[in-house]
Amino acid sequence: MTEQSEAQNARQYLRELFAKAGKPDGKYRTDEEQFDYLSGDGAQRFKRKALGLCGFRSIKSLDEVAELLTETGIVSSVEEGKQTVPKIVKANNLHSHAIERRSLCTYLGFEEVKNESGDVKYRITAWTAD
């Protein structure tokens, strides 16, 4: 598998994951447009839950991120969320950004971070395109 196809697969995985949290708005769209809308809406809903309305960065424990994934409907249980978080981080590393909301040009990223003791947490970052 080439590096480009791995990045494409990572992007598709993230889009499918966040589309689970998206809510339809009743507008007429092609299937691809609807999928884009749902994945962007799901990412925006997750962002609001994780970072608030104007937040752009937060560091959370595995349990906290798993709970956020569950609350937004991306996964069905906290245990599933705990298994999903490392996959999101890996997919984010393969793709230049986790997920975008085209209408807002907002991007959402995930990174694993450690302190000097080696304790692992997860940084969630939102930013806008220039």
N, C-alpha and C positions, 0 to 999 in steps of 0.2 A: 504494500500500500504506500502510495507516495505521500509526502508531507502535505501537499495541497488537498488530497482526498481525505486525509485524516482531519485536517482543519474543517473541511466541508462537513464531514460526519459529526464532528464536535459541535459545529454550529447548528446542524439539524437536530441533534440530541437536545441542545439547550432550548431551541425554539419549541420542540415538542413538549418538553418539560414545562416551560412557562405558559404554553397555550392552555394547559390544564387549569390555570388560575384565571384565565381571561373570561370575560363575560360578553356575550353578543350584544350588539347595540341596535339590531333590527335593520341596519342598512343593507342594501343590495351590493354584493361583491362576488367576484369569482372565488372559487375554492382557495386558490393561493392567496388572494387578497384577504380573505376571511382568516386564514391561518396566520398571515402576517399580523393582522389586527389582534387576534386572540393572544399570540405570543407576546406582542408588545404590551397589550393591556395587562396580561398576567405579570410581566416583568414590572410594570408600573405599580400594580397592586402589591407585589412583593416589596418593591422599593419603599413604598409608603409605609408598609408595616414594619420594615426593618430600620428605615432611616428617618421616618417622619416626612412631613411635607417638604421641608427645605434642607434636610440633612444630606450630606454627600459622602460621609464615611463613618463606619462603625466597626468595632471589633467585638465579635460574639463567640461564645463557646459553641462546641458542637451541639450540645443540647439546645441552646438558644436558637441556632440556625435551623435545626431539625424541627423545633416547635413552630418557627415562622413558616417553614415549608408546609407543615401540617395545617396551620391556621389559614393559609391562603389556598389550600386545596391542591397544591402541587403534588403532594404525597398523601397517602391515606393514614399514616401513623408516624409517630415520633421515631420508632425503630427503623422504618423505611427511610425516614429523613436522615437518620444517622448514617445509613448506608449510601444515601444519595449525595450528601455534601462532598465527600472526596471525589466523586464522579464529576460533580459540577466544577470543582477546582481544576481537575485534570482537563476537562473539556475547555475550560476558560484558558488554560495554559496553551492548548493546541490552537485555539482560535483567538484572534486579536482582541475581541471583546465578547462578553458573555451574551448579551442580548440587547437589541436596540428597539426603541419605540420611535419609528420613523417620523411620525407627526411631531414629536417633541425633540428629535435628535438627541435623545438621552440614552446613555449606555450604562450597563450594570456589570460590574466585575467582581470576581471572588478570588481571594488568595489565602493560602495557609501561612500563618505567621507564628513565630515562637518568641518567648522571652528568654532571658539569660539562663533560666532554670530548665529550659526545654519544653515548657508547657505550650501546647498547641491551641491556637484559637484561629478564627477566620475573619479576615477583613472583607467587608462588603463596601464597595465604592460605586458611586454614581457620578457620572460626568457628562458634559454635553460636548458635541462636536464643534470644532471651530469653523 
